[in-house]
Amino acid sequence: MKISQFSWRKAFPEDLPRIHDIIEQAKQQMLREGKQQWNEYYPALTDLQEDVSSKHGYVLCQENGLPIAYGAVIIGKEPAYNNQECQWLSIATPYIVVHRLAVADEVRNKGIGTHFMLEVEQMAVKNGIASIRIDTNHDNGHMLRLLARLKFTRCGNIHYPKGGTRIAFEKTIAQQ
């Protein structure tokens, strides 16, 4: 797949059925592989609806407009990232946080997650934001490899009261 075949944009309410399908596919894969990050209850449709209504939901679409990847991309601060066991690379705020990144089954292992994250980097540059932060579970090999490929730095651990411990990563973005 060529990069020019994709568009990246904010998600619309009418995208929610497809976004929900993509998230459900990712949840089922995690359950099949015994991963502990997501389960049958999270992320829920209400989480996705909140992402979209708050303008944090983004989709990467094929040329025909069909979303093939989804993520919540938030400019600001993540409260869970305060007072944690992290040595963040920067103290700059705001920063971009990415949550709930998922790729549709039919395009897995084709660089779609990488493309989505490169769009997030471009968003940071366009908005003068110097940092992207993300967290993932210790057993989420797909995300760990993606973050290594994109040169994110492991900064420590994050503890979610209902979600357990996650590994926190940050990448600083050079401004042009």
Phi and psi restraints in degrees (value plus and minus 20) as a CYANA .aco file:
   2 LYS   PHI    -107.1   -67.1
   2 LYS   PSI     127.2   167.2
   3 ILE   PHI     -78.9   -38.9
   3 ILE   PSI     -56.8   -16.8
   4 SER   PHI     -84.4   -44.4
   4 SER   PSI     -32.7     7.3
   5 GLN   PHI     -98.0   -58.0
   5 GLN   PSI     -22.1    17.9
   6 PHE   PHI    -138.3   -98.3
   6 PHE   PSI     133.2   173.2
   7 SER   PHI    -149.7  -109.7
   7 SER   PSI     127.7   167.7
   8 TRP   PHI    -142.0  -102.0
   8 TRP   PSI     109.6   149.6
   9 ARG   PHI    -176.8  -136.8
   9 ARG   PSI     148.8   188.8
  10 LYS   PHI     -85.0   -45.0
  10 LYS   PSI     125.7   165.7
  11 ALA   PHI     -97.5   -57.5
  11 ALA   PSI     126.0   166.0
  12 PHE   PHI    -126.2   -86.2
  12 PHE   PSI     136.8   176.8
  13 PRO   PHI     -73.2   -33.2
  13 PRO   PSI     -55.2   -15.2
  14 GLU   PHI     -90.0   -50.0
  14 GLU   PSI     -32.2     7.8
  15 ASP   PHI    -101.0   -61.0
  15 ASP   PSI     -33.8     6.2
  16 LEU   PHI     -75.3   -35.3
  16 LEU   PSI     -62.4   -22.4
  17 PRO   PHI     -78.9   -38.9
  17 PRO   PSI     -62.7   -22.7
  18 ARG   PHI     -89.5   -49.5
  18 ARG   PSI     -61.6   -21.6
  19 ILE   PHI     -79.3   -39.3
  19 ILE   PSI     -64.6   -24.6
  20 HIS   PHI     -81.5   -41.5
  20 HIS   PSI     -60.7   -20.7
  21 ASP   PHI     -80.0   -40.0
  21 ASP   PSI     -65.2   -25.2
  22 ILE   PHI     -82.3   -42.3
  22 ILE   PSI     -64.8   -24.8
  23 ILE   PHI     -83.9   -43.9
  23 ILE   PSI     -63.2   -23.2
  24 GLU   PHI     -82.5   -42.5
  24 GLU   PSI     -58.9   -18.9
  25 GLN   PHI     -80.5   -40.5
  25 GLN   PSI     -64.5   -24.5
  26 ALA   PHI     -85.5   -45.5
  26 ALA   PSI     -61.3   -21.3
  27 LYS   PHI     -81.7   -41.7
  27 LYS   PSI     -63.7   -23.7
  28 GLN   PHI     -83.6   -43.6
  28 GLN   PSI     -59.1   -19.1
  29 GLN   PHI     -83.0   -43.0
  29 GLN   PSI     -64.5   -24.5
  30 MET   PHI     -82.1   -42.1
  30 MET   PSI     -61.9   -21.9
  31 LEU   PHI     -84.3   -44.3
  31 LEU   PSI     -63.0   -23.0
  32 ARG   PHI     -80.6   -40.6
  32 ARG   PSI     -57.7   -17.7
  33 GLU   PHI    -108.0   -68.0
  33 GLU   PSI     -19.2    20.8
  34 GLY   PHI      53.7    93.7
  34 GLY   PSI      -1.6    38.4
  35 LYS   PHI     -95.4   -55.4
  35 LYS   PSI     132.4   172.4
  36 GLN   PHI    -129.5   -89.5
  36 GLN   PSI     -16.7    23.3
  37 GLN   PHI     -91.8   -51.8
  37 GLN   PSI     -69.6   -29.6
  38 TRP   PHI    -134.6   -94.6
  38 TRP   PSI     138.2   178.2
  39 ASN   PHI    -161.5  -121.5
  39 ASN   PSI    -191.0  -151.0
  40 GLU   PHI     -85.2   -45.2
  40 GLU   PSI     -35.7     4.3
  41 TYR   PHI    -122.7   -82.7
  41 TYR   PSI     -37.4     2.6
  42 TYR   PHI    -159.9  -119.9
  42 TYR   PSI     116.7   156.7
  43 PRO   PHI     -91.1   -51.1
  43 PRO   PSI     121.5   161.5
  44 ALA   PHI    -115.8   -75.8
  44 ALA   PSI     144.1   184.1
  45 LEU   PHI     -75.4   -35.4
  45 LEU   PSI     -56.7   -16.7
  46 THR   PHI     -83.7   -43.7
  46 THR   PSI     -53.1   -13.1
  47 ASP   PHI     -84.3   -44.3
  47 ASP   PSI     -62.3   -22.3
  48 LEU   PHI     -89.1   -49.1
  48 LEU   PSI     -61.1   -21.1
  49 GLN   PHI     -80.6   -40.6
  49 GLN   PSI     -61.6   -21.6
  50 GLU   PHI     -84.5   -44.5
  50 GLU   PSI     -62.6   -22.6
  51 ASP   PHI     -75.6   -35.6
  51 ASP   PSI     -68.9   -28.9
  52 VAL   PHI     -89.0   -49.0
  52 VAL   PSI     -64.2   -24.2
  53 SER   PHI     -87.6   -47.6
  53 SER   PSI     -49.2    -9.2
  54 SER   PHI    -108.6   -68.6
  54 SER   PSI     -15.1    24.9
  55 LYS   PHI      47.8    87.8
  55 LYS   PSI       5.8    45.8
  56 HIS   PHI    -119.1   -79.1
  56 HIS   PSI     -34.0     6.0
  57 GLY   PHI     -99.8   -59.8
  57 GLY   PSI     113.0   153.0
  58 TYR   PHI    -149.6  -109.6
  58 TYR   PSI     127.8   167.8
  59 VAL   PHI    -148.0  -108.0
  59 VAL   PSI     126.8   166.8
  60 LEU   PHI    -124.3   -84.3
  60 LEU   PSI     106.2   146.2
  61 CYS   PHI    -138.6   -98.6
  61 CYS   PSI     132.1   172.1
  62 GLN   PHI     -93.1   -53.1
  62 GLN   PSI     152.4   192.4
  63 GLU   PHI     -75.6   -35.6
  63 GLU   PSI     -52.3   -12.3
  64 ASN   PHI     -99.6   -59.6
  64 ASN   PSI     -18.3    21.7
  65 GLY   PHI      70.6   110.6
  65 GLY   PSI     -22.8    17.2
  66 LEU   PHI     -94.1   -54.1
  66 LEU   PSI     101.0   141.0
  67 PRO   PHI     -83.3   -43.3
  67 PRO   PSI     115.1   155.1
  68 ILE   PHI    -142.9  -102.9
  68 ILE   PSI     -26.9    13.1
  69 ALA   PHI    -171.1  -131.1
  69 ALA   PSI     131.5   171.5
  70 TYR   PHI    -161.3  -121.3
  70 TYR   PSI     127.2   167.2
  71 GLY   PHI    -181.2  -141.2
  71 GLY   PSI     131.5   171.5
  72 ALA   PHI    -110.3   -70.3
  72 ALA   PSI     103.4   143.4
  73 VAL   PHI    -141.4  -101.4
  73 VAL   PSI      92.0   132.0
  74 ILE   PHI    -139.1   -99.1
  74 ILE   PSI     104.6   144.6
  75 ILE   PHI    -114.3   -74.3
  75 ILE   PSI     104.5   144.5
  76 GLY   PHI     130.0   170.0
  76 GLY   PSI    -150.2  -110.2
  77 LYS   PHI    -154.7  -114.7
  77 LYS   PSI     126.6   166.6
  78 GLU   PHI    -123.7   -83.7
  78 GLU   PSI      92.3   132.3
  79 PRO   PHI     -75.5   -35.5
  79 PRO   PSI     -53.5   -13.5
  80 ALA   PHI     -86.1   -46.1
  80 ALA   PSI     -36.3     3.7
  81 TYR   PHI    -108.2   -68.2
  81 TYR   PSI     -20.2    19.8
  82 ASN   PHI    -105.9   -65.9
  82 ASN   PSI     126.2   166.2
  83 ASN   PHI      31.9    71.9
  83 ASN   PSI      26.0    66.0
  84 GLN   PHI    -134.6   -94.6
  84 GLN   PSI     156.9   196.9
  85 GLU   PHI    -104.1   -64.1
  85 GLU   PSI      37.2    77.2
  86 CYS   PHI    -145.5  -105.5
  86 CYS   PSI     125.1   165.1
  87 GLN   PHI    -132.0   -92.0
  87 GLN   PSI      61.3   101.3
  88 TRP   PHI     -81.7   -41.7
  88 TRP   PSI     129.1   169.1
  89 LEU   PHI     -92.6   -52.6
  89 LEU   PSI     -49.6    -9.6
  90 SER   PHI    -155.5  -115.5
  90 SER   PSI     139.8   179.8
  91 ILE   PHI    -127.6   -87.6
  91 ILE   PSI     -13.0    27.0
  92 ALA   PHI     -84.6   -44.6
  92 ALA   PSI     117.3   157.3
  93 THR   PHI    -155.1  -115.1
  93 THR   PSI     126.1   166.1
  94 PRO   PHI     -95.8   -55.8
  94 PRO   PSI     147.8   187.8
  95 TYR   PHI    -150.6  -110.6
  95 TYR   PSI     149.5   189.5
  96 ILE   PHI    -118.8   -78.8
  96 ILE   PSI     114.9   154.9
  97 VAL   PHI    -135.2   -95.2
  97 VAL   PSI     116.6   156.6
  98 VAL   PHI    -134.2   -94.2
  98 VAL   PSI     106.8   146.8
  99 HIS   PHI    -147.5  -107.5
  99 HIS   PSI     137.9   177.9
 100 ARG   PHI      35.9    75.9
 100 ARG   PSI      19.4    59.4
 101 LEU   PHI     -94.4   -54.4
 101 LEU   PSI     107.5   147.5
 102 ALA   PHI    -166.8  -126.8
 102 ALA   PSI     128.3   168.3
 103 VAL   PHI    -140.9  -100.9
 103 VAL   PSI     119.9   159.9
 104 ALA   PHI     -81.6   -41.6
 104 ALA   PSI     123.1   163.1
 105 ASP   PHI     -72.6   -32.6
 105 ASP   PSI     -61.3   -21.3
 106 GLU   PHI     -89.4   -49.4
 106 GLU   PSI     -30.4     9.6
 107 VAL   PHI    -146.2  -106.2
 107 VAL   PSI      -1.9    38.1
 108 ARG   PHI     -83.1   -43.1
 108 ARG   PSI     129.9   169.9
 109 ASN   PHI      42.7    82.7
 109 ASN   PSI      12.0    52.0
 110 LYS   PHI    -144.4  -104.4
 110 LYS   PSI      -2.8    37.2
 111 GLY   PHI      63.2   103.2
 111 GLY   PSI      -7.7    32.3
 112 ILE   PHI     -89.1   -49.1
 112 ILE   PSI     -63.1   -23.1
 113 GLY   PHI     -81.4   -41.4
 113 GLY   PSI     -60.9   -20.9
 114 THR   PHI     -80.9   -40.9
 114 THR   PSI     -66.6   -26.6
 115 HIS   PHI     -81.0   -41.0
 115 HIS   PSI     -63.2   -23.2
 116 PHE   PHI     -77.5   -37.5
 116 PHE   PSI     -68.2   -28.2
 117 MET   PHI     -87.8   -47.8
 117 MET   PSI     -52.0   -12.0
 118 LEU   PHI     -86.4   -46.4
 118 LEU   PSI     -53.7   -13.7
 119 GLU   PHI     -85.7   -45.7
 119 GLU   PSI     -58.3   -18.3
 120 VAL   PHI     -82.3   -42.3
 120 VAL   PSI     -61.3   -21.3
 121 GLU   PHI     -80.8   -40.8
 121 GLU   PSI     -62.7   -22.7
 122 GLN   PHI     -83.4   -43.4
 122 GLN   PSI     -57.3   -17.3
 123 MET   PHI     -80.7   -40.7
 123 MET   PSI     -62.2   -22.2
 124 ALA   PHI     -80.9   -40.9
 124 ALA   PSI     -66.9   -26.9
 125 VAL   PHI     -80.5   -40.5
 125 VAL   PSI     -68.1   -28.1
 126 LYS   PHI     -82.2   -42.2
 126 LYS   PSI     -49.5    -9.5
 127 ASN   PHI    -119.4   -79.4
 127 ASN   PSI     -13.5    26.5
 128 GLY   PHI      46.1    86.1
 128 GLY   PSI      10.2    50.2
 129 ILE   PHI    -119.6   -79.6
 129 ILE   PSI     111.9   151.9
 130 ALA   PHI    -115.4   -75.4
 130 ALA   PSI     -20.0    20.0
 131 SER   PHI    -171.4  -131.4
 131 SER   PSI     123.4   163.4
 132 ILE   PHI    -142.4  -102.4
 132 ILE   PSI     111.6   151.6
 133 ARG   PHI    -142.5  -102.5
 133 ARG   PSI     127.9   167.9
 134 ILE   PHI    -176.0  -136.0
 134 ILE   PSI     134.7   174.7
 135 ASP   PHI    -154.5  -114.5
 135 ASP   PSI     135.9   175.9
 136 THR   PHI    -172.5  -132.5
 136 THR   PSI     146.3   186.3
 137 ASN   PHI     -98.3   -58.3
 137 ASN   PSI     134.7   174.7
 138 HIS   PHI     -81.0   -41.0
 138 HIS   PSI     -43.7    -3.7
 139 ASP   PHI    -123.6   -83.6
 139 ASP   PSI      -9.2    30.8
 140 ASN   PHI    -110.6   -70.6
 140 ASN   PSI      56.9    96.9
 141 GLY   PHI     -76.6   -36.6
 141 GLY   PSI     -58.5   -18.5
 142 HIS   PHI     -79.6   -39.6
 142 HIS   PSI     -68.2   -28.2
 143 MET   PHI     -90.7   -50.7
 143 MET   PSI     -58.9   -18.9
 144 LEU   PHI     -81.3   -41.3
 144 LEU   PSI     -61.3   -21.3
 145 ARG   PHI     -87.2   -47.2
 145 ARG   PSI     -60.7   -20.7
 146 LEU   PHI     -80.0   -40.0
 146 LEU   PSI     -67.5   -27.5
 147 LEU   PHI     -85.5   -45.5
 147 LEU   PSI     -56.9   -16.9
 148 ALA   PHI     -84.8   -44.8
 148 ALA   PSI     -64.2   -24.2
 149 ARG   PHI     -79.4   -39.4
 149 ARG   PSI     -57.3   -17.3
 150 LEU   PHI    -109.7   -69.7
 150 LEU   PSI     -13.0    27.0
 151 LYS   PHI      45.4    85.4
 151 LYS   PSI      18.0    58.0
 152 PHE   PHI     -97.3   -57.3
 152 PHE   PSI     130.3   170.3
 153 THR   PHI    -127.5   -87.5
 153 THR   PSI     112.6   152.6
 154 ARG   PHI     -90.8   -50.8
 154 ARG   PSI     108.2   148.2
 155 CYS   PHI    -134.8   -94.8
 155 CYS   PSI     -30.2     9.8
 156 GLY   PHI     123.3   163.3
 156 GLY   PSI    -172.0  -132.0
 157 ASN   PHI    -141.9  -101.9
 157 ASN   PSI     129.8   169.8
 158 ILE   PHI    -139.1   -99.1
 158 ILE   PSI     121.0   161.0
 159 HIS   PHI    -138.1   -98.1
 159 HIS   PSI      98.8   138.8
 160 TYR   PHI    -120.8   -80.8
 160 TYR   PSI     110.8   150.8
 161 PRO   PHI     -73.7   -33.7
 161 PRO   PSI     -60.1   -20.1
 162 LYS   PHI    -124.6   -84.6
 162 LYS   PSI     -26.9    13.1
 163 GLY   PHI    -136.5   -96.5
 163 GLY   PSI     -19.4    20.6
 164 GLY   PHI      62.0   102.0
 164 GLY   PSI    -184.0  -144.0
 165 THR   PHI    -113.1   -73.1
 165 THR   PSI     118.5   158.5
 166 ARG   PHI    -146.6  -106.6
 166 ARG   PSI     134.6   174.6
 167 ILE   PHI    -108.3   -68.3
 167 ILE   PSI     110.1   150.1
 168 ALA   PHI    -119.7   -79.7
 168 ALA   PSI     120.6   160.6
 169 PHE   PHI    -152.4  -112.4
 169 PHE   PSI     134.3   174.3
 170 GLU   PHI    -163.8  -123.8
 170 GLU   PSI     129.6   169.6
 171 LYS   PHI    -154.1  -114.1
 171 LYS   PSI     108.5   148.5
 172 THR   PHI    -108.1   -68.1
 172 THR   PSI     124.9   164.9
 173 ILE   PHI    -133.5   -93.5
 173 ILE   PSI     104.8   144.8
 174 ALA   PHI     -92.5   -52.5
 174 ALA   PSI     109.8   149.8
 175 GLN   PHI    -106.1   -66.1
 175 GLN   PSI     123.1   163.1
